[in-house]
Amino acid sequence: MNGFFKTLIAGYGAKKLGGGCFSTIIIFVLIYWALGQCNKQTPRAAAEITTPTHLQQSR
């Protein structure tokens, strides 16, 4: 996900859910981190997606 959109979504969510200054910052960081985790793939899963099956070694 693009960093700009992650920031916008996290900022909006923190504004809606946060009560005070400190809690808003904590919620922003948590939402931003969670959105960053959504697109991560493990190296093995990425290799299985991009490597054709006839080139993979037998396991």
N, C-alpha and C positions, 0 to 999 in steps of 0.2 A: 504494500500500500504506500502511496506517495506520502512523504513526510508532511507536506502542507495539509493534506486532507486529514491525516492522523491528528495534527494539531487542532484543526477546526472541530473535529468530532470530540476530541478530548476536552477542549475548552468549553464547548456547549454542554457536554455532560457534567463537567465540574461545576459550571454555573448553575445548572438545574439541581444537582444533588448536594452541592457544598453549602454549608451553613455559615461558616466564618472564613476568615482568611487562611488559617492553617489547614482546615479540613478541605477547603477548595483546592489548595495546592497538592495535598496528598491524593485526593480523588483524581486530579488531572494527571499526576504521575502514574497512578494505577491504570487509568483508562488508556493512556498513551502506551504504556508497557504492554497491556493486554492486546491492543491493536497491532503492535509490532510482532507479537507471538503468533498471530493468526496466519501469517503468510510463510512462516518458517517451515522448511522441510529438512528432514534428516539427510545427511550426505548419501546414505544408502538408498533412500527412497528417491532422491533426485537422480542418482545413477541408474536406477531401474527404469525411471520414466524416460530418460534421454538416451540410454544405450539400447540398441536393437537387440532382440532376444537371441539372434544367431551369433552375436558378438560376446555375449555374457558367458563366463565360465560356468561349468556345472558346479552346483553347490552340494 
